Amino acid sequence: MMSKLHDLLDSPCIGVCSTLFDEICKGCHRTAFEVSNWVFFSEEEKALVWERIKREGYSM
């Protein structure tokens, strides 16, 4: 599903989750907090996470 705010997928998840063992997921590079609360984030909060992931060069 595409986000209304931007042309990115709604979630950066790529199905390689490591948040059970790592504070930062090795798949999507979100924090454990961001992963577990993603469905509750506003479009603006999601956009900020996407911007950080892209800035750090991890966006798939």
VOGU-478195 format. One record per residue: residue in three letters; residue number from 1; x, y, z of N, C-alpha, C, O, CB in turn. Coordinates in nm, 2 decimals, padded with zeros to 4 digits. Glycine has a CB too. Example, Ala and Ser with C-alpha at 12.3 -4.5 7.8 and 13.67 -1.06 7.14 Angstrom:
BEGIN
   resn   resi     n_px     n_py     n_pz    ca_px    ca_py    ca_pz     c_px     c_py     c_pz     o_px     o_py     o_pz    cb_px    cb_py    cb_pz
    ALA      1    01.32   -00.57    00.78    01.23   -00.45    00.78    01.32   -00.33    00.78    01.42   -00.33    00.85    01.13   -00.45    00.90
    SER      2    01.28   -00.22    00.71    01.37   -00.11    00.71    01.29    00.00    00.79    01.34    00.11    00.80    01.41   -00.06    00.57
END
This chain:
BEGIN
   resn   resi     n_px     n_py     n_pz    ca_px    ca_py    ca_pz     c_px     c_py     c_pz     o_px     o_py     o_pz    cb_px    cb_py    cb_pz
    MET      1    00.08   -00.12    00.00    00.00    00.00    00.00    00.09    00.12    00.00    00.18    00.13    00.08   -00.10    00.00    00.12
    MET      2    00.06    00.22   -00.08    00.13    00.34   -00.09    00.08    00.44    00.01   -00.04    00.46    00.03    00.13    00.40   -00.24
    SER      3    00.17    00.52    00.07    00.14    00.62    00.16    00.08    00.74    00.08    00.12    00.77   -00.03    00.26    00.67    00.24
    LYS      4   -00.01    00.81    00.14   -00.07    00.93    00.08    00.02    01.05    00.08    00.02    01.14    00.00   -00.20    00.97    00.15
    LEU      5    00.12    01.05    00.18    00.20    01.17    00.20    00.32    01.17    00.09    00.36    01.28    00.05    00.26    01.17    00.34
    HIS      6    00.37    01.06    00.05    00.48    01.06   -00.04    00.47    00.93   -00.12    00.38    00.85   -00.10    00.61    01.06    00.03
    ASP      7    00.56    00.92   -00.22    00.56    00.80   -00.31    00.64    00.68   -00.26    00.69    00.60   -00.34    00.61    00.85   -00.44
    LEU      8    00.66    00.67   -00.13    00.73    00.55   -00.07    00.62    00.45   -00.03    00.51    00.49    00.00    00.82    00.60    00.04
    LEU      9    00.66    00.33   -00.02    00.58    00.23    00.04    00.55    00.27    00.19    00.62    00.35    00.25    00.64    00.09    00.04
    ASP     10    00.44    00.22    00.24    00.40    00.27    00.37    00.50    00.23    00.48    00.52    00.30    00.57    00.27    00.21    00.41
    SER     11    00.57    00.11    00.46    00.66    00.07    00.56    00.80    00.03    00.49    00.80   -00.02    00.38    00.61   -00.06    00.63
    PRO     12    00.91    00.07    00.55    01.04    00.03    00.50    01.08   -00.11    00.52    01.19   -00.15    00.48    01.15    00.12    00.56
    CYS     13    00.99   -00.19    00.59    01.02   -00.33    00.62    01.05   -00.41    00.49    00.98   -00.40    00.39    00.90   -00.39    00.69
    ILE     14    01.16   -00.49    00.50    01.19   -00.58    00.38    01.19   -00.72    00.42    01.23   -00.81    00.35    01.34   -00.55    00.33
    GLY     15    01.13   -00.75    00.54    01.11   -00.89    00.59    01.23   -00.95    00.65    01.23   -01.08    00.66    01.06   -00.97    00.47
    VAL     16    01.33   -00.88    00.69    01.45   -00.93    00.75    01.46   -00.86    00.89    01.55   -00.77    00.90    01.58   -00.91    00.66
    CYS     17    01.38   -00.90    00.98    01.37   -00.83    01.11    01.47   -00.88    01.21    01.48   -01.00    01.23    01.23   -00.83    01.16
    SER     18    01.54   -00.79    01.27    01.63   -00.83    01.38    01.61   -00.76    01.51    01.70   -00.76    01.60    01.78   -00.81    01.33
    THR     19    01.49   -00.70    01.52    01.47   -00.62    01.64    01.45   -00.70    01.77    01.45   -00.64    01.88    01.34   -00.53    01.62
    LEU     20    01.44   -00.83    01.76    01.44   -00.91    01.88    01.58   -00.91    01.95    01.59   -00.94    02.07    01.39   -01.05    01.85
    PHE     21    01.68   -00.89    01.87    01.82   -00.90    01.91    01.89   -00.77    01.90    01.99   -00.75    01.97    01.89   -01.01    01.84
    ASP     22    01.85   -00.68    01.82    01.92   -00.55    01.79    01.83   -00.43    01.82    01.71   -00.44    01.80    01.97   -00.55    01.65
    GLU     23    01.89   -00.32    01.86    01.81   -00.20    01.88    01.78   -00.14    01.75    01.67   -00.08    01.73    01.89   -00.10    01.97
    ILE     24    01.86   -00.15    01.65    01.84   -00.11    01.51    01.82   -00.23    01.42    01.91   -00.32    01.42    01.95   -00.01    01.46
    CYS     25    01.71   -00.24    01.35    01.68   -00.35    01.26    01.78   -00.36    01.15    01.81   -00.26    01.09    01.54   -00.35    01.21
    LYS     26    01.84   -00.47    01.12    01.94   -00.49    01.02    01.87   -00.49    00.88    01.93   -00.47    00.78    02.01   -00.62    01.03
    GLY     27    01.74   -00.51    00.88    01.66   -00.51    00.75    01.62   -00.37    00.71    01.66   -00.33    00.60    01.54   -00.60    00.76
    CYS     28    01.55   -00.30    00.79    01.49   -00.17    00.75    01.56   -00.06    00.82    01.54    00.06    00.78    01.34   -00.17    00.78
    HIS     29    01.64   -00.08    00.92    01.72    00.02    00.99    01.63    00.12    01.07    01.67    00.23    01.09    01.80    00.10    00.89
    ARG     30    01.52    00.07    01.11    01.44    00.14    01.21    01.47    00.09    01.35    01.52   -00.02    01.36    01.28    00.13    01.18
    THR     31    01.45    00.18    01.45    01.47    00.13    01.58    01.36    00.04    01.62    01.25    00.03    01.56    01.47    00.26    01.68
    ALA     32    01.38   -00.04    01.73    01.28   -00.13    01.78    01.15   -00.05    01.81    01.04   -00.10    01.79    01.33   -00.21    01.90
    PHE     33    01.16    00.07    01.87    01.05    00.15    01.90    00.97    00.19    01.77    00.85    00.18    01.77    01.09    00.28    01.97
    GLU     34    01.05    00.23    01.67    00.98    00.27    01.54    00.91    00.15    01.48    00.80    00.16    01.43    01.08    00.32    01.44
    VAL     35    00.97    00.03    01.48    00.91   -00.09    01.43    00.78   -00.12    01.50    00.67   -00.14    01.44    01.00   -00.21    01.43
    SER     36    00.79   -00.12    01.63    00.67   -00.17    01.71    00.56   -00.07    01.72    00.44   -00.10    01.75    00.72   -00.20    01.85
    ASN     37    00.59    00.06    01.69    00.49    00.16    01.69    00.45    00.22    01.55    00.37    00.31    01.54    00.53    00.28    01.78
    TRP     38    00.50    00.16    01.45    00.48    00.21    01.31    00.33    00.23    01.28    00.30    00.33    01.22    00.55    00.12    01.21
    VAL     39    00.25    00.14    01.31    00.11    00.15    01.28    00.04    00.26    01.35   -00.07    00.30    01.31    00.04    00.01    01.31
    PHE     40    00.10    00.31    01.46    00.04    00.42    01.53    00.10    00.56    01.49    00.04    00.66    01.53    00.06    00.40    01.68
    PHE     41    00.21    00.56    01.41    00.27    00.68    01.37    00.18    00.76    01.27    00.11    00.70    01.19    00.41    00.65    01.31
    SER     42    00.19    00.89    01.28    00.12    00.98    01.18    00.20    00.97    01.05    00.31    00.92    01.05    00.10    01.12    01.24
    GLU     43    00.14    01.02    00.95    00.21    01.03    00.82    00.34    01.11    00.83    00.44    01.08    00.77    00.12    01.09    00.71
    GLU     44    00.33    01.22    00.91    00.45    01.31    00.94    00.56    01.23    01.01    00.68    01.25    00.98    00.41    01.43    01.01
    GLU     45    00.53    01.15    01.11    00.63    01.08    01.18    00.69    00.97    01.09    00.81    00.95    01.10    00.56    01.01    01.31
    LYS     46    00.61    00.91    01.01    00.66    00.81    00.92    00.76    00.88    00.82    00.86    00.82    00.79    00.55    00.74    00.84
    ALA     47    00.72    00.99    00.77    00.81    01.07    00.68    00.94    01.10    00.74    01.04    01.09    00.67    00.74    01.20    00.63
    LEU     48    00.94    01.14    00.87    01.07    01.17    00.93    01.16    01.04    00.94    01.28    01.05    00.92    01.04    01.22    01.08
    VAL     49    01.10    00.93    00.97    01.18    00.80    00.98    01.23    00.77    00.84    01.35    00.74    00.82    01.09    00.69    01.03
    TRP     50    01.15    00.78    00.74    01.19    00.76    00.60    01.31    00.85    00.56    01.40    00.80    00.50    01.07    00.77    00.50
    GLU     51    01.30    00.98    00.59    01.40    01.07    00.56    01.53    01.03    00.63    01.64    01.04    00.56    01.36    01.21    00.61
    ARG     52    01.53    00.99    00.75    01.65    00.95    00.82    01.71    00.82    00.76    01.83    00.82    00.73    01.62    00.92    00.97
    ILE     53    01.63    00.73    00.72    01.68    00.60    00.66    01.74    00.64    00.53    01.85    00.58    00.49    01.56    00.50    00.64
    LYS     54    01.67    00.72    00.45    01.73    00.76    00.32    01.86    00.84    00.33    01.96    00.81    00.26    01.63    00.84    00.24
    ARG     55    01.86    00.93    00.43    01.98    01.01    00.45    02.10    00.92    00.49    02.22    00.95    00.45    01.96    01.12    00.56
    GLU     56    02.07    00.82    00.57    02.18    00.73    00.61    02.22    00.63    00.51    02.31    00.55    00.53    02.14    00.66    00.74
    GLY     57    02.14    00.63    00.40    02.18    00.54    00.29    02.12    00.40    00.30    02.18    00.31    00.23    02.32    00.53    00.27
    TYR     58    02.02    00.38    00.38    01.97    00.24    00.40    01.84    00.21    00.33    01.80    00.09    00.33    01.95    00.22    00.55
    SER     59    01.78    00.30    00.27    01.65    00.28    00.21    01.66    00.18    00.09    01.75    00.20    00.00    01.59    00.41    00.16
    MET     60    01.58    00.08    00.09    01.58   -00.02   -00.01    01.50    00.03   -00.13    01.49   -00.03   -00.23    01.53   -00.16    00.03
END
